[in-house]
């Protein structure tokens, strides 16, 4: 699946609010030429730019990310980010304990 910047979607949302691309550039602190680079997919937007676009348009950040071509609509959603972080932290604790035991074993042999 090709990801692309959906300029028509942005233009329609801006028009609904009586705004234009200049407003979109200004809200993100961009020069109009930099915004154009996003529209032609010459560069990817930054996280702060995505947030600014979402706020200006009153749109969901995921929708804006998809329309900017930086998110994959077919990606598996993270069911519970907090649980995933806890699992990663527990795994890191296990790795740190293993490393500590390894280091302790090296010191005994030395």
NUNUVO-657214 format. One record per residue (C-alpha): residue in three letters; z, y, x. Coordinates in nm, 4 decimals, decimal comma, always signed. Layout:
# residues N
<site><code>ALA</code><pz>Z</pz><py>Y</py><px>X</px></site>
...
//
This chain:
# residues 110
<site><code>UNK</code><pz>+0,0000</pz><py>+0,0000</py><px>+0,0000</px></site>
<site><code>UNK</code><pz>-0,0989</pz><py>+0,3382</py><px>+0,1397</px></site>
<site><code>UNK</code><pz>+0,1588</pz><py>+0,6127</py><px>+0,1254</px></site>
<site><code>UNK</code><pz>+0,0304</pz><py>+0,9645</py><px>+0,0743</px></site>
<site><code>UNK</code><pz>+0,1475</pz><py>+1,3099</py><px>-0,0212</px></site>
<site><code>UNK</code><pz>+0,0887</pz><py>+1,3576</py><px>-0,3946</px></site>
<site><code>UNK</code><pz>-0,0216</pz><py>+1,7219</py><px>-0,3941</px></site>
<site><code>UNK</code><pz>-0,1253</pz><py>+1,7109</py><px>-0,7612</px></site>
<site><code>UNK</code><pz>+0,2268</pz><py>+1,6050</py><px>-0,8643</px></site>
<site><code>UNK</code><pz>+0,3847</pz><py>+1,8888</py><px>-0,6655</px></site>
<site><code>UNK</code><pz>+0,1362</pz><py>+2,1436</py><px>-0,7998</px></site>
<site><code>UNK</code><pz>+0,2024</pz><py>+2,0302</py><px>-1,1577</px></site>
<site><code>UNK</code><pz>+0,5823</pz><py>+2,0501</py><px>-1,1150</px></site>
<site><code>UNK</code><pz>+0,5518</pz><py>+2,3933</py><px>-0,9553</px></site>
<site><code>UNK</code><pz>+0,3242</pz><py>+2,5143</py><px>-1,2363</px></site>
<site><code>UNK</code><pz>+0,5753</pz><py>+2,3870</py><px>-1,4948</px></site>
<site><code>UNK</code><pz>+0,8306</pz><py>+2,6190</py><px>-1,3355</px></site>
<site><code>UNK</code><pz>+0,5880</pz><py>+2,9096</py><px>-1,2965</px></site>
<site><code>UNK</code><pz>+0,5927</pz><py>+2,8694</py><px>-0,9189</px></site>
<site><code>UNK</code><pz>+0,3363</pz><py>+2,8034</py><px>-0,6490</px></site>
<site><code>UNK</code><pz>+0,3211</pz><py>+2,6462</py><px>-0,3038</px></site>
<site><code>UNK</code><pz>+0,4594</pz><py>+2,9645</py><px>-0,1488</px></site>
<site><code>UNK</code><pz>+0,7846</pz><py>+2,9048</py><px>-0,3373</px></site>
<site><code>UNK</code><pz>+0,7920</pz><py>+2,5439</py><px>-0,2190</px></site>
<site><code>UNK</code><pz>+0,7441</pz><py>+2,6537</py><px>+0,1423</px></site>
<site><code>UNK</code><pz>+1,0064</pz><py>+2,9271</py><px>+0,1124</px></site>
<site><code>UNK</code><pz>+1,2712</pz><py>+2,6988</py><px>-0,0397</px></site>
<site><code>UNK</code><pz>+1,2443</pz><py>+2,4676</py><px>+0,2597</px></site>
<site><code>UNK</code><pz>+1,2217</pz><py>+2,7458</py><px>+0,5158</px></site>
<site><code>UNK</code><pz>+0,8650</pz><py>+2,6551</py><px>+0,6058</px></site>
<site><code>UNK</code><pz>+0,5645</pz><py>+2,8639</py><px>+0,6955</px></site>
<site><code>UNK</code><pz>+0,2786</pz><py>+2,8053</py><px>+0,4536</px></site>
<site><code>UNK</code><pz>+0,0790</pz><py>+2,6397</py><px>+0,7348</px></site>
<site><code>UNK</code><pz>+0,3596</pz><py>+2,3856</py><px>+0,7887</px></site>
<site><code>UNK</code><pz>+0,3680</pz><py>+2,3086</py><px>+0,4175</px></site>
<site><code>UNK</code><pz>-0,0078</pz><py>+2,2550</py><px>+0,4302</px></site>
<site><code>UNK</code><pz>+0,0448</pz><py>+2,0002</py><px>+0,7091</px></site>
<site><code>UNK</code><pz>+0,2743</pz><py>+1,8085</py><px>+0,4724</px></site>
<site><code>UNK</code><pz>+0,0212</pz><py>+1,8266</py><px>+0,1907</px></site>
<site><code>UNK</code><pz>-0,2533</pz><py>+1,6789</py><px>+0,4085</px></site>
<site><code>UNK</code><pz>-0,0096</pz><py>+1,4210</py><px>+0,5484</px></site>
<site><code>UNK</code><pz>-0,0349</pz><py>+1,5502</py><px>+0,9024</px></site>
<site><code>UNK</code><pz>+0,3405</pz><py>+1,5311</py><px>+0,9363</px></site>
<site><code>UNK</code><pz>+0,6304</pz><py>+1,3848</py><px>+0,7426</px></site>
<site><code>UNK</code><pz>+0,8895</pz><py>+1,6049</py><px>+0,5752</px></site>
<site><code>UNK</code><pz>+1,2411</pz><py>+1,6170</py><px>+0,7113</px></site>
<site><code>UNK</code><pz>+1,5437</pz><py>+1,5166</py><px>+0,5053</px></site>
<site><code>UNK</code><pz>+1,6466</pz><py>+1,8825</py><px>+0,4519</px></site>
<site><code>UNK</code><pz>+1,2931</pz><py>+1,9634</py><px>+0,3351</px></site>
<site><code>UNK</code><pz>+1,2982</pz><py>+1,6742</py><px>+0,0891</px></site>
<site><code>UNK</code><pz>+1,6331</pz><py>+1,7929</py><px>-0,0448</px></site>
<site><code>UNK</code><pz>+1,5061</pz><py>+2,1498</py><px>-0,0799</px></site>
<site><code>UNK</code><pz>+1,1958</pz><py>+2,0315</py><px>-0,2678</px></site>
<site><code>UNK</code><pz>+1,4061</pz><py>+1,8166</py><px>-0,5010</px></site>
<site><code>UNK</code><pz>+1,6446</pz><py>+2,1028</py><px>-0,5727</px></site>
<site><code>UNK</code><pz>+1,3668</pz><py>+2,3543</py><px>-0,6403</px></site>
<site><code>UNK</code><pz>+1,1793</pz><py>+2,1155</py><px>-0,8674</px></site>
<site><code>UNK</code><pz>+1,4884</pz><py>+1,9746</py><px>-1,0369</px></site>
<site><code>UNK</code><pz>+1,3642</pz><py>+1,6289</py><px>-0,9426</px></site>
<site><code>UNK</code><pz>+1,5316</pz><py>+1,3142</py><px>-0,8165</px></site>
<site><code>UNK</code><pz>+1,5295</pz><py>+1,2866</py><px>-0,4362</px></site>
<site><code>UNK</code><pz>+1,3760</pz><py>+0,9381</py><px>-0,4536</px></site>
<site><code>UNK</code><pz>+1,0916</pz><py>+1,0673</py><px>-0,6704</px></site>
<site><code>UNK</code><pz>+1,0290</pz><py>+1,3514</py><px>-0,4259</px></site>
<site><code>UNK</code><pz>+1,0380</pz><py>+1,1069</py><px>-0,1336</px></site>
<site><code>UNK</code><pz>+0,7871</pz><py>+0,8813</py><px>-0,3062</px></site>
<site><code>UNK</code><pz>+0,5601</pz><py>+1,1757</py><px>-0,3878</px></site>
<site><code>UNK</code><pz>+0,5814</pz><py>+1,2934</py><px>-0,0252</px></site>
<site><code>UNK</code><pz>+0,4646</pz><py>+0,9516</py><px>+0,0875</px></site>
<site><code>UNK</code><pz>+0,7768</pz><py>+0,8735</py><px>+0,2887</px></site>
<site><code>UNK</code><pz>+0,9332</pz><py>+0,6111</py><px>+0,0611</px></site>
<site><code>UNK</code><pz>+0,7989</pz><py>+0,2760</py><px>-0,0440</px></site>
<site><code>UNK</code><pz>+0,8221</pz><py>+0,2133</py><px>-0,4192</px></site>
<site><code>UNK</code><pz>+0,8062</pz><py>-0,1616</py><px>-0,3544</px></site>
<site><code>UNK</code><pz>+1,1056</pz><py>-0,1630</py><px>-0,1203</px></site>
<site><code>UNK</code><pz>+1,4109</pz><py>-0,3546</py><px>-0,2270</px></site>
<site><code>UNK</code><pz>+1,6848</pz><py>-0,1177</py><px>-0,3427</px></site>
<site><code>UNK</code><pz>+2,0246</pz><py>-0,1434</py><px>-0,1803</px></site>
<site><code>UNK</code><pz>+2,2439</pz><py>-0,2904</py><px>-0,4517</px></site>
<site><code>UNK</code><pz>+2,5747</pz><py>-0,1583</py><px>-0,3257</px></site>
<site><code>UNK</code><pz>+2,5544</pz><py>+0,0656</py><px>-0,0181</px></site>
<site><code>UNK</code><pz>+2,9336</pz><py>+0,0731</py><px>+0,0231</px></site>
<site><code>UNK</code><pz>+2,9533</pz><py>-0,3071</py><px>+0,0279</px></site>
<site><code>UNK</code><pz>+2,6677</pz><py>-0,3226</py><px>+0,2747</px></site>
<site><code>UNK</code><pz>+2,8478</pz><py>-0,0808</py><px>+0,5067</px></site>
<site><code>UNK</code><pz>+3,1693</pz><py>-0,2829</py><px>+0,4770</px></site>
<site><code>UNK</code><pz>+2,9772</pz><py>-0,5995</py><px>+0,5672</px></site>
<site><code>UNK</code><pz>+2,8235</pz><py>-0,4279</py><px>+0,8710</px></site>
<site><code>UNK</code><pz>+3,1635</pz><py>-0,2983</py><px>+0,9810</px></site>
<site><code>UNK</code><pz>+3,3154</pz><py>-0,6457</py><px>+0,9467</px></site>
<site><code>UNK</code><pz>+3,0319</pz><py>-0,7918</py><px>+1,1534</px></site>
<site><code>UNK</code><pz>+3,0812</pz><py>-0,5238</py><px>+1,4194</px></site>
<site><code>UNK</code><pz>+3,4535</pz><py>-0,6073</py><px>+1,4290</px></site>
<site><code>UNK</code><pz>+3,3622</pz><py>-0,9728</py><px>+1,4886</px></site>
<site><code>UNK</code><pz>+3,1227</pz><py>-0,8777</py><px>+1,7690</px></site>
<site><code>UNK</code><pz>+3,3822</pz><py>-0,6508</py><px>+1,9308</px></site>
<site><code>UNK</code><pz>+3,6418</pz><py>-0,9301</py><px>+1,9169</px></site>
<site><code>UNK</code><pz>+3,3931</pz><py>-1,1737</py><px>+2,0712</px></site>
<site><code>UNK</code><pz>+3,3128</pz><py>-0,9254</py><px>+2,3487</px></site>
<site><code>UNK</code><pz>+3,6820</pz><py>-0,8643</py><px>+2,4158</px></site>
<site><code>UNK</code><pz>+3,7404</pz><py>-1,2407</py><px>+2,4452</px></site>
<site><code>UNK</code><pz>+3,4409</pz><py>-1,2711</py><px>+2,6754</px></site>
<site><code>UNK</code><pz>+3,5674</pz><py>-0,9906</py><px>+2,8970</px></site>
<site><code>UNK</code><pz>+3,9165</pz><py>-1,1414</py><px>+2,9034</px></site>
<site><code>UNK</code><pz>+3,7673</pz><py>-1,4737</py><px>+3,0170</px></site>
<site><code>UNK</code><pz>+3,5755</pz><py>-1,3035</py><px>+3,2979</px></site>
<site><code>UNK</code><pz>+3,8913</pz><py>-1,1313</py><px>+3,4219</px></site>
<site><code>UNK</code><pz>+4,0844</pz><py>-1,4630</py><px>+3,4317</px></site>
<site><code>UNK</code><pz>+3,8146</pz><py>-1,6191</py><px>+3,6529</px></site>
<site><code>UNK</code><pz>+3,8004</pz><py>-1,3267</py><px>+3,8916</px></site>
//
